[in-house]
Amino acid sequence: MKGLFVGRIYAADSPDPVVCNAPCLGYSFKRGEEVLVLIKDRLPATIWLALGAFILWLAAGISFGIYAALRRGRWQDKTVMGISLAGYSLPSFFLGLMAIFFIIIRLQLLPYPSYVSPFENPIQFFQTMLLPWIVLAILYAAFYMRLTRNQMLEVLGEDYIRTARAKGLPERVVIRKHALRAGLTPIVTAAGLDLAGLLGGAIITESIFSLPGLGSLAVNSVNDADLPVIVGITLVTATFIIVANLIVDLLYAVIDPRVRLV
């Protein structure tokens, strides 16, 4: 651990030793670069991929989950659950390859992915990231549809929901301020952990769409047996998960006032 604070000096084949400045997560002799530098170069693409997909799957998953819960047993509910089951069952590599084949190759609606920074070329960035965002969002939104629907069905049967309706509150107020807020706790927990996991690298999606993120770096490092890089990515991913757990715990008190009374 001392390398994180004071750096390290590695012996090399050349006369001069290799200096890894603090904070040092190791040195990749195969790539001739510090692990932290490699991670910092790849992290932006992973962050943009994770955040874009996160926004899409939360918006779609929660919206369709509420819609299905309010129409329980009807054809709308069965349709949403059918879509959810299909999305949850599709392998990510299959969905990604089919998206590339039909959207990019056959229909030519988008150019083939070629990642650039959003600050360098926003249009090309959006065209490159749109398909990976949609593919990841479909896979995760399928789970959040079912989770939101189950939570809403449980909450809508509570006494305080019937009381709110008996008071004459508009249905949108009952759903948004009372039912949804009470059922958000497990959704926030799952969302925090899923986002943290994606920040550690979406291996399959990044590999299929040729995105220079942590996931593709991890795959290349495993193929090259580059242990320092693998360990560094693992540490970064673990840090994201720990921070996500802390943020989720803090959000509990904001979402559910009952937590503040404990």
C-alpha positions as CSV (number, residue, x, y, z in Angstrom):
1,M,0.0,0.0,0.0
2,K,2.9,2.4,0.5
3,G,3.2,2.8,-3.2
4,L,-0.1,4.7,-3.1
5,F,1.5,7.4,-1.0
6,V,5.2,7.5,-1.7
7,G,5.5,5.8,-5.1
8,R,7.7,2.9,-6.1
9,I,11.0,2.2,-7.9
10,Y,11.1,-0.9,-10.2
11,A,14.2,-2.6,-11.4
12,A,14.3,-2.7,-15.2
13,D,16.4,-4.3,-18.0
14,S,17.8,-0.8,-18.8
15,P,20.5,0.8,-16.6
16,D,17.9,3.3,-15.3
17,P,15.2,2.1,-12.9
18,V,11.6,2.7,-13.5
19,V,10.0,5.3,-11.2
20,C,6.3,5.1,-10.5
21,N,5.2,8.3,-8.9
22,A,2.6,8.4,-6.1
23,P,-0.2,7.5,-6.2
24,C,1.2,4.3,-7.7
25,L,-1.1,1.4,-8.6
26,G,1.8,-0.4,-10.3
27,Y,3.7,-0.4,-13.5
28,S,2.9,-2.2,-16.8
29,F,6.2,-3.4,-18.4
30,K,4.2,-4.8,-21.3
31,R,2.8,-1.4,-22.1
32,G,5.7,0.7,-20.7
33,E,3.3,2.9,-18.7
34,E,2.1,3.4,-15.2
35,V,-1.1,1.6,-14.4
36,L,-2.8,4.8,-13.1
37,V,-2.0,6.6,-16.3
38,L,-3.5,3.7,-18.4
39,I,-6.7,3.8,-16.2
40,K,-7.0,7.6,-16.4
41,D,-6.8,7.4,-20.2
42,R,-9.5,4.8,-20.4
43,L,-11.8,6.0,-17.6
44,P,-13.6,8.8,-19.5
45,A,-15.1,6.5,-22.1
46,T,-16.3,4.2,-19.4
47,I,-17.8,7.0,-17.4
48,W,-19.7,8.4,-20.4
49,L,-21.0,5.0,-21.4
50,A,-22.1,4.2,-17.8
51,L,-23.8,7.6,-17.2
52,G,-25.6,7.7,-20.5
53,A,-27.0,4.1,-20.1
54,F,-27.8,4.8,-16.5
55,I,-30.0,7.7,-17.3
56,L,-31.8,5.8,-20.1
57,W,-32.4,2.6,-18.1
58,L,-33.6,4.4,-15.0
59,A,-36.0,6.6,-17.0
60,A,-37.4,3.7,-19.0
61,G,-37.4,1.1,-16.2
62,I,-39.2,3.3,-13.6
63,S,-41.6,4.8,-16.1
64,F,-42.7,1.5,-17.6
65,G,-42.7,-0.2,-14.2
66,I,-45.1,2.3,-12.8
67,Y,-47.3,2.1,-15.9
68,A,-47.5,-1.7,-15.6
69,A,-48.3,-1.5,-11.9
70,L,-51.2,0.9,-12.4
71,R,-52.7,-1.4,-15.1
72,R,-52.1,-4.7,-13.3
73,G,-53.6,-7.7,-15.1
74,R,-54.5,-5.8,-18.2
75,W,-52.9,-6.2,-21.6
76,Q,-50.7,-3.2,-21.0
77,D,-49.2,-4.9,-17.9
78,K,-48.7,-8.1,-19.8
79,T,-47.0,-6.3,-22.7
80,V,-44.6,-4.5,-20.5
81,M,-43.7,-7.7,-18.6
82,G,-43.3,-9.5,-21.9
83,I,-40.9,-6.9,-23.1
84,S,-39.1,-7.0,-19.8
85,L,-38.7,-10.8,-20.0
86,A,-37.4,-10.6,-23.5
87,G,-34.9,-7.9,-22.6
88,Y,-33.8,-9.7,-19.5
89,S,-33.2,-12.9,-21.5
90,L,-31.2,-11.5,-24.4
91,P,-27.4,-11.9,-24.0
92,S,-25.6,-8.6,-24.2
93,F,-23.2,-9.8,-26.9
94,F,-26.2,-10.9,-29.1
95,L,-28.1,-7.7,-28.7
96,G,-24.9,-5.7,-29.4
97,L,-24.0,-7.6,-32.6
98,M,-27.6,-7.5,-33.9
99,A,-27.7,-3.7,-33.3
100,I,-24.5,-3.3,-35.3
101,F,-25.7,-5.5,-38.1
102,F,-29.1,-4.0,-38.6
103,I,-28.6,-0.3,-37.5
104,I,-25.1,0.3,-38.8
105,I,-24.5,-2.3,-41.6
106,R,-27.9,-2.9,-43.2
107,L,-29.8,0.3,-42.6
108,Q,-26.8,2.5,-42.3
109,L,-28.6,4.8,-39.8
110,L,-25.4,5.4,-37.8
111,P,-21.7,5.3,-38.7
112,Y,-19.5,2.6,-37.3
113,P,-18.4,3.5,-33.8
114,S,-15.2,5.6,-33.6
115,Y,-14.9,7.1,-30.1
116,V,-13.9,10.7,-29.7
117,S,-14.2,13.0,-26.7
118,P,-17.5,14.9,-26.5
119,F,-15.4,18.1,-26.2
120,E,-13.6,17.4,-29.4
121,N,-16.5,16.4,-31.7
122,P,-19.9,16.3,-29.9
123,I,-21.8,15.0,-33.0
124,Q,-19.5,12.0,-33.6
125,F,-19.4,11.3,-29.9
126,F,-23.2,11.1,-29.8
127,Q,-23.3,8.9,-32.9
128,T,-20.7,6.6,-31.4
129,M,-22.3,6.3,-28.0
130,L,-26.0,6.2,-28.9
131,L,-26.1,2.5,-29.8
132,P,-24.0,1.3,-26.8
133,W,-26.2,3.4,-24.5
134,I,-29.4,1.8,-26.0
135,V,-28.0,-1.7,-25.8
136,L,-27.0,-1.4,-22.1
137,A,-30.2,0.5,-21.3
138,I,-32.4,-2.3,-22.7
139,L,-30.5,-5.0,-20.7
140,Y,-30.8,-3.1,-17.4
141,A,-34.2,-1.5,-17.9
142,A,-35.8,-4.9,-18.2
143,F,-34.8,-5.6,-14.6
144,Y,-35.9,-2.2,-13.3
145,M,-39.3,-2.5,-15.0
146,R,-40.0,-5.7,-12.9
147,L,-38.5,-4.3,-9.8
148,T,-40.4,-1.0,-10.0
149,R,-43.7,-2.8,-10.8
150,N,-43.3,-5.2,-7.8
151,Q,-42.5,-2.3,-5.4
152,M,-45.4,-0.2,-6.7
153,L,-47.8,-3.1,-6.3
154,E,-46.7,-3.6,-2.8
155,V,-46.9,0.0,-1.8
156,L,-50.2,0.7,-3.5
157,G,-51.9,-1.8,-1.2
158,E,-50.8,0.1,1.9
159,D,-53.3,1.9,4.2
160,Y,-51.7,5.3,3.8
161,I,-52.2,5.2,0.0
162,R,-55.9,4.5,0.5
163,T,-56.0,7.4,3.0
164,A,-54.3,9.7,0.5
165,R,-56.8,8.8,-2.2
166,A,-59.7,9.2,0.3
167,K,-58.6,12.7,1.0
168,G,-59.1,13.6,-2.6
169,L,-55.4,14.0,-3.6
170,P,-54.8,13.9,-7.4
171,E,-53.7,10.4,-8.6
172,R,-50.4,11.8,-9.9
173,V,-49.6,13.2,-6.4
174,V,-50.5,9.9,-4.8
175,I,-48.2,8.1,-7.2
176,R,-45.3,10.5,-7.3
177,K,-45.1,11.8,-3.7
178,H,-46.4,8.8,-1.7
179,A,-46.2,5.5,-3.6
180,L,-43.1,6.0,-5.6
181,R,-41.0,7.6,-2.9
182,A,-41.9,4.8,-0.5
183,G,-40.8,2.2,-3.0
184,L,-37.6,3.8,-4.2
185,T,-35.3,2.2,-1.6
186,P,-34.5,-1.1,-3.3
187,I,-34.4,0.7,-6.7
188,V,-31.8,3.1,-5.4
189,T,-29.8,0.2,-3.9
190,A,-29.8,-1.7,-7.2
191,A,-29.1,1.4,-9.3
192,G,-26.1,2.4,-7.1
193,L,-24.5,-1.0,-7.3
194,D,-25.2,-1.4,-11.1
195,L,-23.7,2.0,-11.9
196,A,-20.6,1.3,-9.8
197,G,-20.1,-2.0,-11.6
198,L,-20.4,-0.3,-15.0
199,L,-17.9,2.3,-13.9
200,G,-15.5,-0.6,-13.5
201,G,-15.9,-1.4,-17.1
202,A,-18.7,-2.8,-19.3
203,I,-16.5,-5.5,-20.8
204,I,-18.7,-7.0,-23.4
205,T,-20.3,-3.8,-24.6
206,E,-17.0,-1.9,-24.8
207,S,-15.4,-4.8,-26.7
208,I,-18.2,-5.1,-29.3
209,F,-18.4,-1.4,-30.0
210,S,-14.6,-0.9,-29.8
211,L,-14.8,1.7,-27.0
212,P,-11.5,2.5,-25.3
213,G,-12.8,2.0,-21.8
214,L,-11.7,0.1,-18.7
215,G,-13.6,-3.0,-19.8
216,S,-11.6,-3.4,-23.1
217,L,-8.4,-2.6,-21.2
218,A,-9.2,-5.4,-18.7
219,V,-9.8,-7.9,-21.6
220,N,-6.5,-6.9,-23.3
221,S,-4.7,-7.2,-20.0
222,V,-6.0,-10.6,-19.3
223,N,-5.0,-11.8,-22.8
224,D,-1.5,-10.3,-22.3
225,A,-1.3,-11.6,-18.7
226,D,-0.6,-8.1,-17.6
227,L,-1.2,-8.6,-13.9
228,P,-0.5,-5.0,-12.6
229,V,-3.2,-3.6,-14.9
230,I,-5.7,-6.3,-13.8
231,V,-5.0,-5.6,-10.1
232,G,-5.3,-1.8,-10.7
233,I,-8.7,-2.1,-12.5
234,T,-9.9,-4.4,-9.7
235,L,-8.9,-1.9,-7.1
236,V,-10.6,1.0,-9.0
237,T,-13.8,-1.1,-9.4
238,A,-13.9,-2.0,-5.7
239,T,-13.5,1.7,-4.8
240,F,-16.4,2.6,-7.0
241,I,-18.6,0.0,-5.3
242,I,-17.6,1.1,-1.8
243,V,-18.3,4.8,-2.7
244,A,-21.6,3.8,-4.3
245,N,-22.7,1.9,-1.1
246,L,-21.9,5.0,1.0
247,I,-23.9,7.3,-1.3
248,V,-26.8,4.9,-1.3
249,D,-26.9,4.8,2.5
250,L,-26.9,8.6,2.6
251,L,-29.7,8.7,0.1
252,Y,-31.9,6.5,2.2
253,A,-32.4,9.3,4.7
254,V,-33.4,11.7,1.9
255,I,-35.8,9.3,0.2
256,D,-37.5,7.8,3.3
257,P,-38.0,10.1,6.3
258,R,-38.5,7.0,8.5
259,V,-34.8,6.2,8.2
260,R,-34.0,9.5,10.0
261,L,-36.0,8.5,12.9
262,V,-33.9,5.4,13.7
